[in-house]
């Protein structure tokens, strides 16, 4: 049977959060995440050397944590709160969102750091609740990602410079994404040996993070080996290897995933070779190969599935989604090769600026698609999200069906 090329949303196995609760909390939390995104992008332009008014000291010093924990942390914990359907779980995205606003506007002395870290603690609690219902390796990996958030926030509160805990910010996002993809790898019949290989790669990466706390160079290099191993594992075992031959949304998701794994490999190689988090061109390349090339590609890939699950509205696929994806990769290559490697400041600025344009373009196209998307009157908004188990574990419907077609 041919692979399915369009996502089909199935009815959830069990009831999740009531529509009323979700409608009450989701919009303001999403708005706060957008504010954090815009503030972070603005500060990114200042970092690129453009003559723009700089933000508060807390924003200047917290650009990285704001983008990772204030923006992405809010989105990730919000999606998990919606999935779990428990009111207390919304304290996670609320803490991240309020903390992001506090950092953006310079409220209090360390208030934003504490709130953001609290959001990570709640997310750990969410994964503990999930794991108690259905214990699995991917839940352990996801929980480990949330622990990385808490560690990063804790040392941030303690006054550590951001470069010293950047590996833990990377750990939060990489382990969260890798855990999601590991869950879906079951659809392609990943063997026990393959899952052990994944566990080994994740263990090496985590060992590098821990080592970096007291021996930075050695820890970063070991973590780089772990990133390389995870990138290779994902590229070889992800369902995207099959769905790239499909069409429509399924092909777009696969293209974003596979190119993202390529950038993760680049990032891992840079970590292994450079071996330290210090200001300079190497530092810029080490960070943005992972944060932009890998993480933003993952956002592009999963947005058509996650947005309906959170908002209860469809995000129809449009071929125009390829424009920001291509622009992201081209501009990142310009930034890393022409800017960081060659040392051309103009190319570095152009590449960095176009990185932001690519992200904003995708957000704009996605928002337009949501606004103009049609809701099936026969379905409640809660039906227009990925299928979930009672524990809130997600299996992307489009990829699930595509894989079933590939195996038939």
Secondary structure, 3 states (H helix, E strand, C coil): CCCCCCCCCCCCCCCCCCHHHHHHHHHHHHHHHHHHHHHHHHHHHHHCCCCCCCCCHHHHHCHHHHHHHHHHHHHHHHHHHHHHCCHHHHHHHHHHHHHHHHHHHCCCCCHHHHHHHHHHHHHHHHHHHHHHHCCCHHHHHHHHHHHHHHHHHHHHHCCCCHHHHHHHHHHHHHHHHHHHHHHHHHHHCCCHHHHHHHHHHHHHHHHHHHHHCCCHHHHHHHHHHHHHHHHHHHHHHCCHHHHCCCCHHHHHHHHHHHHHHHHHHHHHHHHHHHCCCCCCHHHHHHHHHHHHHHHHHHHHHHHHHHHHHHHCCCCCCCCCHHHHHHHHHHHHHHHHHHHHHCCCHHHHHHHHHHHHHHHHHHHHHHHHHHHHCCCCCCCCHHHCCCEECCCCCEECHHHHHHHHHHHC
